[in-house]
Amino acid sequence: MTVASRTPDISVVIPSYRGIDRLPRLLDRLEEVAERRFRHDLFVEVLIVDDGSPREEQRALQEHLRGRGSGAVRFLSLCLPENRGQQYATIAGVNVAAGELVATIDDDGGHPPEQLCEMVERMIAEPQWDLIYGAASNTVAVTSGGGRARRKDRARRPLLRRLGTALNNLLFRLFAGKPIDVPVTSFRVIRRTLVNRALALPVSYAYLSAMLFACRPAVTVHRYPAPPGVGESRYSLLRLTAIFWNLLLFWGPLRPVGRLVRPQKRLVLPRGCD
């Protein structure tokens, strides 16, 4: 069986907009780690979803991927015809991903591939989980003068990143039954059965984590040390406010009003452009 025709065990979905300068380093790391950890056991599909970048950048991405790949990894791209935002691009990628496990990560290198492997191995070893979120810990244990352990902030996260995380976790805790100790992030591994259930839901506002939690999955968290140099959140305060309002209106107690404003329907996801 050739690499091109082999069915992947794991699909890694990477939404990206104008990411041609960011992606090569991340893809090199993913390939290196997958070769080292999974070469003889698992086959990995890496799917970059280009969210409507200029056509010359989409062509540059496809050219960069041409000829890449090895015995353990296959690289593919899905180019969307217009910019629809990270959530839509992620859902579009998850929809076409072929693996029994589907992972989602950002294109900026903030999610370590080594930790992705840990999450995948945990999903295989612990079949009771439908969904694992990866969360970087920004605290380390230090010892006070009396020998007692205390927690010290390792690095102050940017204000917008902290605000976005806090709002997301509050909403999902209140409206979707999210466990209080599981943070919602864009770094996760999902079983294909849960993906299929979530994508079958009619929605007014497509937000992948909300769709997953609506299926009442068995969910846990994988915590790891925060990598150095994680950048600022790409969301502006206006964008965070819009997300908060849409989650409140379409997934919270205002859902009856939201459905009048925007009736629920099954998502129609694109095949991508040539």
Secondary structure, 3 states (H helix, E strand, C coil): CCCCCCCCCEEEEEEECCCCCCHHHHHHHHHHHHHHHHCCCCCEEEEEEECCCCHHHHHHHHHHHCCCCCCCEEEEEEECCCCCCHHHHHHHHHHHCCCCEEEECCCCCCCCHHHHHHHHHHHHHCCCCCEEEEEEECEEEEECCCCCEEEEECCCCCHHHHHHHHHHHHHHHHHHCCCCCCCCCCCEEEEHHHHHHHHCCCECCCCHHHHHHHCCCCEEEEEEECCCCCCCCCCCHHHHHHHHHHHHHHHCCCHHHHHHHCCCECCCCCCCCC
